[in-house]
């Protein structure tokens, strides 16, 4: 799943921004990076696209469609909402920090975003099927007739995750995070540490008077009287 997002985002991020997730679109809308009309159009396209993709997959593959997301045994609704909220917030923050924030690493943002989704799947696939995307859960549910009563978890959890991710990003911008560790996006040689630079003299060295070869200080008398 993470690698498919990596490739898809890399293919389309210069066209539409590579937005395939209404929850990520919501996070971008909340921080002012997506306009209201475009936000609505994106969300409609993502939900309809999920339904169309699920219908196509159901038509082209034999047997029932086993791609629904549902809470695994032992996971209650509250836990499911929390897990989906946490994962979606992490994914939203990765998108905001790597793709929305322009820097030297922006062209490689799909790698970081895809790896974030991949790690999220590794951790939560055995708890909530690791949706992190309302459209991903909605499409298969429509085609299969909503077989699981806990489908609402995949609306509430990711929605709250979008709010959390956008809030944390806004807080980082408010405290001007770029000033906390400046120069991290610089490619200038002058910003690199110079380990061979001459160290300034210490206070002890400054306090010692200059002496000549004979060990006499610079201000001492040159001759001694008997």
C-alpha positions, 0 to 999 in steps of 0.5 A: 500500500505504501509503495503504491502511494509512493508511485502514484504520488510521484506520478501525479503530484505535479498535476493534482498534487497527488491527492487520493485521500479526502482526509489529507485533502481536509488537512490541506484545506484546514491550513489554507492550502486548498480552496473550498471549491477545490476541496469539495471537488477533490473529495467527491472525486476521491469517493467516486473514484474509490467506488469505481475502483472497487467495482472494477476490481470486483468485476475483474476478479473471481469470488467475493471482494475481500478488501473491506476494512473492519475492526479486528477481534478484540478491538472496540470502536473507541480503540479503532477511532483512536488508532485511525486518528493517530495514523491519519494525523501522522500521515497528514503531518508527513504530507504537510512537512514534506510536500506542502513545506517547500525545501530541497527535499520536496521532490522526494516527498513521495518517498517519505509519505509512502514510507509513513503509510507503509509503517502505519500499515505494518503496525495497524493492519492487525487492528483496524486494517490500517485504512487512514483513508475514508475513501479507501474504506467507503468504496469497497463498503458501497460495492459489498453492501456495508457488511460491517456495522463499524464502518463509521469508525473510518469516517470519525477516526481519519476526520479527527486525525486530519484535525490533529495533524493540521493543528500540530502543523499550524503550531509548528508554523506559529512557533516558527520551527525553521528558526529553531534549527536554521540552515538545515535546507541549505546547500551552501558550503559556507553553512557547513562546519569548518573543523579546520578553522583556527580556534580563538585564543583562550583567556589563559593564553591572553593573560600570559605575557609574550616572552623571548627566547631567553624567557624574558617578558617583553617589558623586562629590563635588558641588563642586570646591575651587580 
